[in-house]
């Protein structure tokens, strides 16, 4: 993992390190489901209550990784498979897209819908699609 060089300062992400895809009729102002897609590597399905989770917090986590910082205060091993995959893709200039797939307001329905989409992506992976980066 790259470390902070005190002479040059912290390492940053490249600007526009991912491409955001807008789906017609879906608003990032309402809670929903998102998908990270890393070309040739895998997909990750997640849910959010506020859009900053997929758009800002993942970037902050990657910056922490780049700079040798912990995931949380006393948790240096907390970075998930998706964080490592995004960082590897960023370092290797692999195309990363973030798609806000749909809005689901109710938190219980959102969790259920997330599980359905993860299962769909796993079925696609078994048929030759990209691996799913969500935990089992």
C-alpha positions in Angstrom: 0.0 0.0 0.0 1.3 3.5 -0.9 2.2 5.6 2.1 2.1 9.3 2.7 5.4 11.0 1.7 5.7 13.9 4.1 7.7 15.8 1.4 5.0 15.6 -1.2 1.8 15.3 0.9 -1.1 12.8 0.7 -1.8 10.8 -2.4 -5.1 11.6 -4.1 -7.5 9.9 -6.5 -7.4 10.9 -10.1 -10.2 13.4 -11.0 -13.2 11.7 -12.4 -12.0 8.3 -11.2 -15.4 6.8 -12.1 -18.1 7.5 -14.6 -21.6 8.0 -13.3 -24.5 6.7 -15.3 -27.8 8.3 -15.1 -30.9 6.1 -15.5 -34.0 7.8 -16.7 -36.6 8.3 -14.0 -34.2 7.6 -11.2 -33.3 10.4 -8.8 -30.2 10.5 -6.6 -32.3 12.7 -4.2 -34.2 9.7 -3.1 -32.9 6.5 -1.4 -32.1 3.7 -3.7 -29.8 0.9 -5.1 -26.5 1.5 -6.9 -24.1 -0.7 -8.8 -20.3 -0.4 -9.2 -19.1 -2.0 -12.3 -15.4 -2.5 -12.9 -14.6 -3.5 -16.5 -13.4 -7.0 -16.7 -13.2 -7.4 -12.9 -16.7 -7.5 -11.3 -19.8 -5.8 -10.1 -21.0 -4.7 -6.7 -24.6 -3.9 -5.7 -25.3 -1.6 -2.7 -28.0 0.5 -1.2 -28.0 4.0 0.1 -30.2 6.3 2.1 -28.2 9.4 1.0 -26.4 9.7 -2.3 -23.1 10.6 -0.6 -22.5 6.9 0.3 -21.7 5.7 -3.2 -20.5 9.1 -4.6 -18.3 10.4 -1.8 -17.6 7.8 0.9 -16.1 5.2 -1.4 -13.7 7.9 -2.7 -12.7 8.7 0.9 -12.1 5.1 1.6 -9.9 4.8 -1.4 -7.9 7.9 -0.3 -7.5 6.3 3.1 -6.1 3.1 1.4 -3.8 5.1 -0.8 -2.4 7.0 2.2 -2.0 3.9 4.5 -4.8 5.0 6.8 -7.2 2.8 8.7 -10.7 2.1 7.5 -12.1 3.2 10.8 -10.3 4.5 13.9 -8.8 1.2 15.1 -9.7 -1.0 12.2 -7.0 -1.2 9.5 -8.4 -4.5 8.1 -12.0 -3.2 7.5 -11.7 -2.4 3.8 -13.9 -4.7 1.8 -13.4 -6.6 -1.4 -15.1 -3.7 -3.4 -12.7 -1.2 -1.9 -9.6 -3.2 -3.0 -11.1 -3.8 -6.4 -11.9 -0.1 -7.0 -8.4 0.9 -5.9 -6.8 -1.7 -8.2 -8.9 -0.5 -11.1 -8.1 3.1 -10.3 -4.3 2.4 -10.2 -4.5 0.4 -13.5 -6.8 2.9 -15.3 -9.6 0.3 -15.6 -13.0 1.7 -16.4 -15.2 2.1 -13.4 -18.9 3.1 -13.6 -21.4 3.9 -10.9 -25.0 3.5 -11.8 -27.9 4.5 -9.6 -30.2 1.7 -10.7 -33.5 2.5 -9.0 -35.1 4.3 -6.1 -36.6 2.3 -3.2 -37.8 4.5 -0.4 -38.7 2.0 2.3 -35.6 0.7 4.0 -36.9 -2.9 4.4 -37.9 -3.0 0.7 -34.6 -1.5 -0.2 -32.7 -4.3 1.6 -34.9 -6.9 0.0 -34.4 -5.4 -3.4 -30.6 -5.3 -2.9 -30.6 -9.0 -2.1 -32.6 -9.7 -5.3 -30.2 -7.8 -7.5 -27.2 -9.4 -5.9 -28.8 -12.8 -6.6 -29.5 -11.8 -10.2 -25.8 -10.6 -10.7 -24.6 -14.0 -9.2 -26.8 -15.9 -11.7 -25.3 -13.7 -14.5 -21.8 -14.5 -13.2 -22.5 -18.2 -13.4 -23.5 -17.7 -17.0 -20.3 -16.0 -17.9 -20.9 -12.5 -16.5 -18.7 -10.5 -14.3 -18.0 -11.9 -10.8 -20.0 -10.4 -7.9 -17.8 -8.5 -5.4 -20.4 -8.5 -2.6 -19.7 -10.7 0.4 -21.4 -14.1 0.5 
